[in-house]
Amino acid sequence: MLIGYIRPNEDDLDCNIQRTILMKLHCETIVSEEHSSAKRRTQLDNMMNTLDRGDKIVVTNLFALADSTRHLVELLEIINGKGAFLHSLKEDIDTHHHSGYPFYDIVKHLLEFQSDVISEKTKKGLSEAKQKGITTGRPRKPDENVKRAIIMYQSKKYSLAEIKNETGISKSTLYRYLEN
């Protein structure tokens, strides 16, 4: 069964453009989301739950279906798991035709690549900041409670639980300040 899926976007708020294109392809069913929000995509969830082997979801573009690369990978896993297929017109992707590397694998590798790039950029930024002597992370704020907690701890008259109850400073925070 050919199942068209549409949802509003800035260029097609009423979905008429998408609907017209999918009707020309003779989609037997057109599933339409009422809003463009990434949350509460009930029609998408219902469609994914009722997919049968051999069904093909047709979208005008990948963004109509998924909100992120990760979301696309999740949807492709469900589609593949049910023996169904995806056809995205703009990108000229049809998972029914396996010519070359499967689209699902490509997207999965792109997601991993995207995560690796973000991770490397973050590590590089932290390393450069450290070399410049810039402290990263949440800035420490030694306040009166920390000073009081240190004094109480050093007096050896109070337990850690008593210090926490009096000052609100946790054991790990206290130890972190004592190390400096």
C-alpha positions in Angstrom: 0.0 0.0 0.0 1.2 3.5 -0.8 0.8 5.7 2.2 1.4 9.4 1.9 2.5 11.4 4.9 2.2 15.2 5.2 2.6 17.8 7.8 2.5 21.6 7.7 5.7 23.5 7.1 6.4 27.2 6.5 6.1 26.8 2.7 2.9 24.7 2.9 1.0 25.6 6.0 -2.3 24.0 4.8 -0.5 21.0 3.2 -2.2 21.5 -0.1 1.1 21.4 -2.1 2.1 18.1 -0.5 -1.4 16.6 -0.8 -1.6 17.5 -4.5 1.8 15.9 -5.2 1.0 12.7 -3.3 -2.4 12.4 -4.9 -0.8 12.4 -8.3 1.3 9.4 -7.2 -2.0 7.6 -6.4 -1.3 7.2 -2.6 -4.1 5.0 -1.3 -4.0 6.8 2.1 -2.7 10.2 3.0 -1.9 10.7 6.7 -2.0 14.3 7.6 -0.6 15.9 10.8 -2.5 18.9 12.0 0.5 20.9 13.2 4.2 21.2 12.4 5.4 20.6 15.9 7.9 17.9 16.6 6.0 16.9 19.7 2.6 15.1 19.7 2.9 13.6 16.2 0.0 11.3 16.8 -0.7 10.6 13.2 2.9 9.6 12.6 2.8 7.3 15.6 -0.4 5.7 14.4 0.9 5.3 10.9 4.2 3.7 12.1 2.2 1.3 14.4 -0.1 0.1 11.6 2.6 -0.4 8.9 2.4 -3.8 7.2 5.1 -5.7 5.3 5.4 -4.2 1.8 3.8 -0.8 2.6 5.6 2.2 1.3 5.5 5.6 3.0 5.8 8.5 0.5 6.8 12.0 1.6 7.6 15.1 -0.4 10.9 15.5 1.6 12.6 13.9 4.5 11.8 16.9 6.8 8.1 16.2 6.4 8.8 12.8 8.1 11.6 13.4 10.6 12.8 16.3 12.8 16.4 15.3 13.1 18.9 12.8 11.8 18.4 10.8 15.0 14.7 10.8 14.5 15.1 9.7 10.9 17.3 6.8 12.0 14.6 5.7 14.6 11.9 5.9 12.0 14.0 4.0 9.4 14.6 1.2 12.0 10.9 0.8 12.5 10.1 0.9 8.8 12.9 -1.7 8.0 11.8 -3.8 11.0 8.3 -4.1 9.6 9.5 -4.9 6.1 8.1 -1.6 4.8 9.8 1.1 2.7 10.3 4.9 2.4 10.2 7.1 -0.7 11.2 10.7 -0.3 10.6 12.6 -3.5 12.8 15.7 -3.1 15.9 13.7 -2.2 15.0 10.9 -4.7 15.4 8.2 -2.1 13.5 5.0 -2.4 14.5 2.2 0.1 12.5 -0.3 -2.0 15.3 -0.2 -4.6 18.5 -1.4 -3.2 21.0 0.0 -5.7 24.3 0.3 -3.8 24.6 1.1 -0.1 21.3 1.0 1.8 19.9 4.4 2.8 19.4 3.3 6.4 23.1 2.5 6.8 24.1 5.8 5.2 21.9 7.8 7.6 23.1 5.8 10.6 26.7 6.5 9.6 25.9 10.2 9.1 24.4 10.3 12.6 27.5 8.8 14.1 29.7 11.2 12.1 27.6 14.1 13.3 28.1 13.0 16.9 31.8 12.5 16.4 32.2 16.0 14.9 30.4 17.6 17.8 32.4 15.6 20.3 35.7 16.5 18.7 34.8 20.2 18.5 33.9 20.2 22.1 37.1 18.4 23.1 39.2 20.9 21.0 37.4 23.9 22.6 38.0 22.6 26.1 41.6 21.8 25.3 42.2 25.3 23.9 40.5 26.9 26.9 42.7 24.9 29.2 45.8 26.0 27.4 44.8 29.6 27.7 44.2 29.1 31.5 40.4 29.5 31.1 38.4 27.5 33.7 35.6 25.5 32.0 32.4 24.4 33.4 30.1 26.0 36.0 32.0 28.7 37.9 32.6 28.0 41.5 31.0 30.4 43.9 32.6 30.3 47.3 30.0 31.8 49.5 29.6 32.2 53.3 28.0 28.7 53.5 31.1 27.1 51.9 33.4 29.0 54.3 31.3 28.0 57.2 31.2 24.3 56.1 35.0 24.3 55.8 35.4 25.8 59.3 32.9 23.3 60.8 34.7 20.4 59.0 38.2 21.5 60.2 36.9 21.9 63.8 36.2 18.2 63.8 33.2 18.8 66.0 30.5 18.1 63.3 29.6 15.2 61.2 29.2 15.5 57.5 25.5 15.1 57.8 25.4 17.9 60.4 27.5 20.2 58.1 25.1 19.5 55.2 22.0 20.2 57.4 23.5 23.5 58.7 25.0 24.8 55.5 23.4 23.0 52.6 26.8 22.1 51.3 27.1 18.4 50.1 29.9 16.1 51.0 31.3 16.1 47.5 31.1 19.9 47.2 32.9 20.3 50.5 35.6 17.8 49.5 36.1 19.6 46.2 36.7 22.9 48.0 39.0 21.3 50.6 41.2 19.9 47.7 41.9 23.5 46.5 
